[in-house]
């Protein structure tokens, strides 16, 4: 029944907000409906009228209206924390789009406030966590079946953006308007998934290019090396200028390896025993046969390949369904808002490492140093106010 559905207030009826409105209007989320719509553009009222819901030009008025039980913030990145905090202050559940903030100091303000309101649900819209492929990989790594992590790499360069993309809006690809480039706009899902599946790194060293192949102020190419501790390392490579992009995730462990191509095909290699034990015990005759292709690999390992389908919109609908179920006390959040700090901190640390030429700790990240560097760049742009 409609009264049992969570009434969602959509703040920002752009591409994302418009997509969520269509899903809800089509009843693709059984336990949620549109409660109201807010946008600073008055012409968006026609769309709200078509959905038969109230329209507001001020998000605070919508939150205070009594028309919504929860909100989703599909707005520029810098606005997520302030809107999330206001909603929670008024007793409204908050589902914040990624990233939860542009810089850790800002993101932590929202996370810490949400922690003081345990009766309310605070989630982050990491829809890729609902992807069966990544859910399966998370479960496999958590099981310990493949042993400890040794190395992981993710090349994700499928974000090709032409120059006119950046010319659409004055705020786009600026430090003051968007807070960064590919790390905060295109790649947050991969930064989250990488840490969700493999663990949170302890430090990072990065080489980053700013305005390398695009006329922008922010980063358009990233090469980062992370340290997970206990000898495990990882590399993260992304850019926006590869028109024939690559999406390949590799995870090497003591007893096997995972390779994901195109976020669709997964190959899992399981070793019969720990690689180090295999190394110590294998005779040179067997080694020679292995090197010349004469050894039956099935004696050493098994291989499994699986193809995953992709239903457009299903992941976004699942985030909203899970969030509504959490509001009703029926499920735990798949993507709690507090998890959003990991991706923000790693992106900030990658920037800071590239700016200073130093390895940057994630365990005691200096958020004041990052904010000072960010504000220097905002000031140099001369278009936006600095941040605090």
GUTI-363687 format. One record per residue (C-alpha): y, x negated, z. Coordinates in Angstrom, 1 decimal. Each point is the difference from the previous one (the first is absolute). Example, Ala and Ser with C-alpha at 12.3 -4.5 7.8 and 13.67 -1.06 7.14 Angstrom:
<atoms>
       y       x       z
    -4.5   -12.3     7.8
     3.4    -1.4    -0.7
</atoms>
This chain:
<atoms>
       y       x       z
     0.0     0.0     0.0
     3.5    -1.2    -0.8
     1.1     0.0     3.7
    -2.7    -2.5     0.7
     1.3    -2.4    -2.5
     2.3    -2.9     0.9
     3.5     0.7    -1.5
     1.1    -3.2    -1.6
     3.7    -0.8    -0.6
     0.4    -2.3    -3.0
     3.0    -2.3     0.3
     0.9    -1.2    -3.5
    -1.2     2.0    -3.0
    -0.3    -2.9    -2.4
    -3.2    -1.3    -1.7
    -2.1    -0.2     3.2
     1.5     3.0     1.8
    -0.3     2.0    -3.2
    -3.6    -0.9    -0.4
    -0.9     0.9     3.6
     1.8     3.4    -0.5
    -2.1     0.7    -3.1
    -3.2    -0.8     1.9
     0.9     2.2     2.9
     1.2     2.8    -2.2
    -3.3    -0.1    -1.9
    -1.8     0.2     3.4
    -1.7    -3.3    -0.5
     0.4    -0.7     3.7
    -1.7     2.9     1.8
     1.6    -0.5     3.4
     3.6    -0.7    -1.0
     2.8     1.8    -1.9
     3.6    -0.7    -0.9
     2.3     1.1     2.9
     3.3    -1.1    -1.5
     1.5    -2.6    -2.4
     3.0    -2.3     0.5
     1.8    -2.0    -2.5
     3.6    -1.3    -0.4
     0.1     1.2    -3.6
     1.1     3.7     0.0
    -1.8     0.6    -3.3
    -3.3    -0.5     1.7
     0.5     3.4     1.7
    -1.3     1.7    -3.2
    -3.4    -1.7     0.6
    -0.1     1.1     3.6
     0.9     3.5    -1.0
    -2.9    -0.1    -2.5
    -2.3    -0.9     2.9
     1.4     2.8     2.1
     1.1    -2.3     2.8
     3.3    -0.8     1.7
     2.1    -2.8    -1.3
     2.2    -2.4     2.0
     2.4    -2.7    -1.0
    -0.2    -1.6     3.4
    -3.3    -1.2     1.4
     1.1     0.6     3.6
     0.8     3.6    -0.8
    -3.5     0.5    -1.5
    -1.7    -1.7     3.0
     2.1     2.2     2.4
    -0.6     3.2    -2.0
    -3.3     1.1     1.6
    -1.5     0.2    -3.6
    -2.1    -3.2     0.3
    -2.7    -1.4     2.2
     0.0    -3.4    -1.6
     1.9    -2.0    -2.6
    -0.8    -2.6    -2.7
     2.8    -2.5    -0.8
     0.0    -0.7    -3.8
     3.3    -1.8     0.1
     1.3    -3.5    -0.5
    -1.8    -2.5     2.3
     2.9    -0.7     2.4
     0.1     3.7     1.0
    -3.6     0.4     1.1
     0.5    -1.1     3.6
     3.1     2.0     0.8
    -1.5     3.2    -1.4
    -3.3    -0.6     1.7
     1.7    -0.5     3.4
     2.2     3.1    -0.4
    -3.0     2.2    -0.9
    -1.9    -1.3     3.1
     3.0     0.5     2.2
     0.0     3.6    -1.0
    -3.7     0.5     0.6
    -0.9    -0.1    -3.7
    -3.0    -2.0    -1.2
     0.9    -2.9    -2.4
    -1.9    -1.2    -3.1
     2.0    -3.0    -1.3
    -0.3    -1.3    -3.5
    -0.9    -3.7    -0.4
     1.5    -2.3     1.1
     0.8     1.3     3.5
     3.0    -2.3    -0.1
     1.6    -2.8    -2.0
     0.0    -2.5     2.9
    -2.1    -0.3     3.2
     2.8     0.6     2.4
     0.8     3.3    -1.7
    -3.7     1.0    -0.4
    -0.7    -0.8     3.7
     2.8     2.3     1.1
    -1.9     2.9    -1.6
    -3.4    -1.1     1.2
     1.1    -0.5     3.6
     1.8     3.4     0.1
    -3.1     1.7    -1.5
    -2.1    -1.6     2.8
     2.2     1.8     2.5
    -0.9     3.3    -1.6
    -3.8     0.0     0.1
    -0.2     3.8    -0.4
     1.4    -0.4    -3.5
    -1.7    -1.4    -3.0
     1.6    -3.0    -1.8
    -1.7    -1.1    -3.2
     0.8    -2.3    -3.0
    -0.8     1.1    -3.5
    -2.6    -2.6    -0.9
    -1.9     2.1    -2.5
    -2.2    -2.9    -1.1
    -1.7     0.1     3.4
    -1.6     3.3    -1.2
    -1.4    -1.6    -3.1
    -3.8     0.0     0.4
    -0.2    -3.5    -1.5
     2.2    -1.5     2.7
    -1.5     2.1     2.8
    -3.4    -1.3    -0.9
     1.2    -3.6     0.0
     1.7     0.5     3.4
    -3.3     1.4     1.4
    -2.0    -2.9    -1.5
     2.3    -2.7     1.4
     0.1     1.7     3.4
    -3.8     0.2     0.1
    -0.3    -3.8     0.0
    -2.8     0.1    -2.6
     1.6    -2.7    -2.1
     1.0    -2.2     2.9
     3.3    -1.5     0.7
     2.9    -0.2    -2.5
     0.4    -3.4    -1.8
     2.6     0.7    -2.7
     1.5     3.0    -1.7
     2.4     0.2    -3.0
     1.8     3.0    -1.6
     1.6    -0.4    -3.4
     1.9     3.2    -0.5
     2.4    -0.3    -3.0
    -0.3     3.5    -1.4
     3.6     0.8     0.9
     1.7    -0.8    -3.3
     3.5     1.4     0.0
     2.5    -0.5    -2.9
     3.6    -0.8     0.6
     1.3     3.6    -0.6
    -2.1     1.1     3.0
     2.2    -2.0     2.3
     3.2     1.3    -1.7
    -0.7     3.6     0.9
     1.7    -0.2     3.4
     2.5    -2.3     1.6
    -2.2    -0.3     3.2
    -3.1    -0.9    -1.9
    -1.3    -3.6     0.4
     2.8    -1.0     2.4
    -0.2    -1.4     3.5
     2.4     2.5     1.4
    -1.3     3.1    -1.8
    -3.7    -0.6    -0.2
    -0.7    -2.9     2.3
    -2.1    -2.0    -2.5
    -1.9     0.1    -3.2
    -3.7     0.2    -0.8
    -1.0    -0.6     3.6
     1.8     3.1     1.4
    -0.1     2.2    -3.1
    -3.2    -0.5    -1.9
    -2.5    -1.9     2.2
     0.1     1.5     3.5
    -3.3     1.8    -0.5
    -1.8    -3.3    -0.8
     1.7    -1.8     2.9
    -1.3     2.8     2.2
    -3.5     0.2    -1.4
    -0.4    -3.8     0.1
     0.7    -0.1     3.7
    -1.8     3.2     0.7
    -3.2    -1.4    -1.5
     0.2    -3.7     0.7
     2.0    -0.2     3.1
     3.6    -0.8     0.9
     1.0    -3.6    -1.0
     1.4    -2.4     2.6
     2.5    -1.8    -2.3
     1.2    -0.3    -3.6
     1.4    -2.6    -2.4
     1.6     1.4    -3.1
     1.6    -1.0    -3.3
     2.1     2.9    -1.3
     2.1     0.4    -3.1
     3.2     2.1     0.1
     1.3     1.3    -3.3
    -2.6    -2.2    -1.8
    -0.6     2.1    -3.1
     2.2     3.0     0.8
     3.8     0.2     0.6
    -0.3     1.1     3.7
     0.8    -1.5     3.4
    -3.3     0.6     1.6
    -3.5    -1.4    -0.5
    -1.9     0.6    -3.2
    -2.8    -2.5     0.6
    -1.9    -0.9     3.2
    -2.6    -2.7     0.8
    -1.0     0.1     3.7
    -2.6    -1.9     2.0
    -1.1     1.5     3.3
    -2.0    -1.3     2.9
    -2.3     2.5     1.7
    -1.0    -2.5     2.7
    -3.5    -1.5     0.6
     0.3    -1.8    -3.3
     0.3     3.2    -2.1
     2.8     0.0    -2.6
     1.3     2.3    -2.7
     2.3     0.1    -3.0
     2.1     2.9    -1.2
     1.6    -0.1    -3.5
     2.2     2.7    -1.5
     2.8     0.4    -2.6
     1.7     2.6    -2.2
     0.2    -1.9    -3.3
    -3.7    -0.1    -1.1
    -0.4     2.8    -2.5
    -3.7    -0.5    -0.2
    -0.4    -0.1     3.8
    -3.0    -0.9     2.1
    -1.4     1.8     3.1
    -2.7    -2.1     1.6
    -1.0    -0.2     3.6
    -2.6    -2.6     1.3
    -1.3    -0.3     3.5
    -2.3    -2.9     0.8
    -2.0     0.1     3.2
    -2.8    -2.0     1.6
    -2.8     2.2    -1.3
     1.5     1.5    -3.2
     2.9     0.8    -2.3
     1.9     3.0    -1.1
     1.8     0.2    -3.4
     2.2     3.0    -0.9
     1.3     0.3    -3.6
     2.7     2.5    -0.9
    -0.4     1.8     3.3
    -3.0     1.7    -1.6
    -3.0    -2.3    -0.4
    -1.5    -1.7     3.1
    -2.6    -2.7    -0.1
    -1.6    -0.9     3.4
    -2.2    -3.1     0.2
    -2.1    -0.3     3.2
    -1.6    -3.3     0.8
    -3.5    -0.1     1.5
     1.3    -2.2     2.7
     3.3    -1.6     1.1
     1.3    -2.3    -2.7
     0.3    -2.9     2.4
    -3.7     0.3     0.9
    -0.9     0.3    -3.6
     2.0    -3.2    -0.8
    -1.8    -1.9     2.8
    -3.5     1.1    -0.9
     0.0     0.1    -3.8
    -2.0    -2.9    -1.6
     1.4    -1.9    -3.0
    -2.6     1.3    -2.3
     1.2     3.5     0.7
     3.6    -1.1    -0.3
    -0.7    -1.5    -3.5
    -1.7     3.3    -1.1
     3.0     2.0     1.4
     2.5    -2.2    -1.9
    -2.0     0.3    -3.3
    -0.6     3.7     0.3
    -3.8    -0.3     0.5
     0.0     1.3     3.6
    -0.5     3.7     0.5
     3.3     1.0     1.7
    -1.8     3.0     1.7
    -1.7    -2.6     2.3
     3.4    -0.8     1.4
     2.1     3.1    -0.3
     0.2     3.7    -1.1
     2.7     1.5    -2.1
     1.4     3.5     0.0
     2.6     1.4    -2.3
     1.7     3.3     0.4
     2.5     1.9    -2.0
     2.5     2.3     1.7
     1.7     2.9    -1.7
     3.6     0.9     0.5
     1.3     3.6     0.4
     3.8     0.0    -0.4
     1.8     1.4     3.0
    -3.2     0.2     2.2
     1.0    -3.0     2.1
     3.5     1.4     0.8
    -1.4     3.4     0.8
    -2.6    -1.5     2.3
     2.8    -1.8     2.0
     1.8     3.3     0.4
    -3.2     1.9     0.9
    -0.9    -2.7     2.6
     3.5     0.0     1.4
    -0.1     3.8     0.4
    -3.5    -0.2     1.6
     1.4    -2.6     2.4
     2.9     2.4     0.9
    -2.6     2.6     0.8
    -2.0    -2.4     2.2
    -3.0     0.0    -2.4
     0.0    -3.6    -1.3
     1.5    -3.4     0.7
     2.6    -1.3    -2.4
    -1.5    -2.2    -2.7
     3.4    -1.8    -0.3
     1.8     0.0     3.4
     3.7    -0.8    -0.3
    -0.3    -3.0     2.2
    -2.3    -1.7    -2.6
     3.0    -0.1    -2.3
     1.4    -3.0     1.8
    -2.6    -2.4    -1.4
     1.1     0.4    -3.6
     3.7    -0.2     0.9
    -0.5    -3.1     2.1
    -2.0    -1.8    -2.7
     2.5     0.9    -2.7
     2.8    -1.3     2.3
    -1.9    -3.1     0.8
    -0.6    -0.8    -3.7
     3.7     0.3    -0.6
     0.9    -2.1     3.0
    -2.5    -2.7    -0.9
     1.4    -0.2    -3.6
     3.6    -0.2     1.3
    -0.7    -2.7     2.6
    -2.8    -1.9    -1.8
    -2.0     0.2     3.2
    -3.3     1.7     1.1
     0.9     3.1     2.0
    -1.9     1.3     3.0
    -1.0     3.7     0.0
    -1.1     0.0     3.6
     3.5    -0.8     1.3
     2.1     0.9    -3.0
     3.7    -0.7     0.4
     1.4     3.3    -1.1
     3.6    -1.0     0.9
    -0.2    -3.1    -2.3
    -1.3     2.3    -2.8
     2.8     2.6     0.5
     2.6    -2.7     0.0
    -1.3    -1.4    -3.3
    -0.2     3.6    -1.4
     3.6     0.7     0.9
     1.2    -3.2    -1.7
    -1.5     1.4    -3.2
     1.4     3.5     0.5
     3.5    -1.5     0.6
    -0.3    -2.2    -3.1
    -0.8     3.2    -2.1
     3.3     1.5     1.3
    -1.2     3.6    -0.6
    -1.5     1.1     3.3
     0.5    -0.3     3.7
    -2.0    -2.5     2.0
    -2.8     1.1     2.3
    -0.4    -0.2     3.8
</atoms>
